[in-house]
Amino acid sequence: MTKLAEAIRRVHDLELELAAAFAAVADRHPDEPDVFHLGHTFAKEATRHASRLHPFCETGKGAGARAASNGSGPGPSAGSSLLDDLCDLFVLTQRCWIEETAVRQAALAKRDRELLDAVEASLAETAAQAKWERTRIKTTAPQALTSSLRPVETPRPGVRGQL
Amino acid sequence: VENCDTLFLVGHNVAETETVLWMRILDRLEGPHPPKLVVVDPRSTVPATHADVHLALRNGTNLALLNALLHELIENDWIDRPWIDEHTVGFDELKSVVTDYPPERAAEICGVTAEDIRAAARLLGESEALLSTVLQGVYQSNQATASACQVNNINLVRGMIGSPGAGVLQMNGQPTAQNTRETGADGDLPAFRNWQNKAHVEDLARVWNVDPLKIPHHSPPTPAMQIFRYAEEGSIRLLWIAGTNPAVSLRQLGRIRSILARDDLFVVVQDCFLTETAALADVVLPAAIWGEKTGTFTNADRTVHLSMKAVEPPGEARSDMEIFLDYARRMGFEDKDGEPLIKWSTPEEAFDAWNACSKGRPCDYSGLSYDKLRGGSGIPWPCTEDVPDGTERLYVDGRFPTDPDYCEDYGHDLRTGATNDEKEYRALNPAGRAILKAAHFQPPHEAPGGEYPLSYTTGRTVYQFHTRTKTARAPELNAAAPDAWIELSPLDASRLGIEEGDWVAIESRRGRIEARARLTGIREGVVFAPFHYGYWDMDASGPNGHSRAANELTVTEWDPVSKQPVYKVAAVKMEKIAAADEPSPAPTATASAPTESQ
């Protein structure tokens, strides 16, 4: 596999990981309707981003999603709040965005219009996902971190633990 | 209204929500040179029966229709390109979005004909003075803010704003909603100050003589729905509800009642009457009603009116202002010099303090006083030293309050509600030009189908106000609409074996209500229930064997930008439960008129 093919494969797998994380967070917070609905919308979006890259992924080599990541950073411990989930999502989305950016620059350098179109369509949506996460973190943090009363926690593993 | 040649009512049943405005419209419609009228509403409202084109669309599809209308305006060059170039930003993006909405596509989404969409676009496109109005059929439906923006855009691309007969009325749902928007009672900072603008926060701190850190500017305002969610989670333990009745007016009532009834939530309710919400409170503070207190009201057209106290409030009731002032005094709120934070005590002093607070902002009241408001029929803001008689018309010079240092907000992503920051807004460089924002249609999250085949919407009747706390005590009004009903089309009725007056039940994934059926000119596949009816006059705070509040069925969901709950889209099923024992209690005039009389 060429280095660019590896990078495309990495973005592809990251998008699938992100899609699964969005869906997991959405399902963990059914009582937050915006998180629930947008989470599923974004999950579909990220899956679509991955599909766009199919034509550029070399077949036969490590077909299908790469072995699911167990996450490299410290995942939330016992039970994780909406704020924790949103912060994890943000990091994953940013990772996805910057790797998409790298592929976009390579596509530009190679004058590969088809790859460029595929990545640029996804980049804008990934940026919009991160922007929403940032806003939702800002609105959630004051209540979550300053209330002396502990909100009800869902005693389930965090985003990464589900993958 | 008096000067327009075309009226465009979007989700706005003005005959039942603003009767005085409707009288003025009727004078035009029944007089010489009547304006053309385009109405967008799934119900056969009274304005719809006067319309040249009535677009009875599927509820929840406003944005697709409006995008198609914009598509036609651009396609047929019914736009004012020089005006757009000079006074707006974002036209290219708008154009690229609405390109995807030819009338045929919107017709399929909205369930209206492409011919009707073209006919409506032609009326809007060929008008010379277009007045557009918007109310809850937009604000409380799917993609509310995105749709409201497209109505603005229709007037903007035609350059029809700021001249006689041309403009947009983004109406309010309540008489004082304009004031809550202006003063910050919706959670925003007072006088359209921008929470992300440091200078605005410092200016407000100067007006109130407090440290800027005392001014909440840590995040966008927390909407009511989110506050209830925090209470449900247990991270809010004191909820003070003044002058509203969420146990009937909010969505998914079973959930609201269970939150209000929580042992770990202390609920204070301040109201003129013992409402369903008050019945669930730990403490009830009796409040004075209009006529028992002095204050001002501002109309949606910015006209400020003075309303004087006529009688003393009964018993221990006090005005809302007196209650809040007493609370502030007992809490010992101080400014940064250790003086009392609130330095005024009468309504007139409060008004003067507000005038000072609003100085230099879009809603500038600084030239107003109680003395000036006495006698006449109101003065529209901005009213300043320079314009002492107020301002009849805004945007006459095609300049808009979008300068980054002046604007009230840096805006949002219409789809997700994500907030723009200052850098993004400055990059847009609006500099006094209007911002044309566009968005693609997305279907409602709960679309009818399968087990729940009908589309549900809620709304008002002219005879009742809000949750009937006042109007049900006016015998004539109550007699005209004494009990809940459910509207459906004759086609759906015959399919379900339902006749006028039959007892029917409708059920969503969240609840069930029972009422008598009224067959009206409503769109096939859509059912309507008035939201006014709760349980207080049955001596209950919730259904006690008889469930009739429309919001038992509504979804817990809100617009990503405005945070308005979605009251106009849900999926339901319907069945007959008993044959008619008497006629439906629905009004026989208005949008609820039986089909025969239409």
Interface residues (C-beta under 8 A of the other chain):
Chain A: D31 E32 P33 D34 H37 L38 T41 A128 Q129 K131 W132 R134 T135 K138 T139 A141 P142 Q143 A144 S147 L149 R150 P151 V152
Chain B: H218 S219 P220 T222 Q226 R229 Y230 E232 E233 G234 S235 I236 R237 D413 R415 T416 G417 A418 T419 Q442 H445 V555 T556 E557 W558 P560
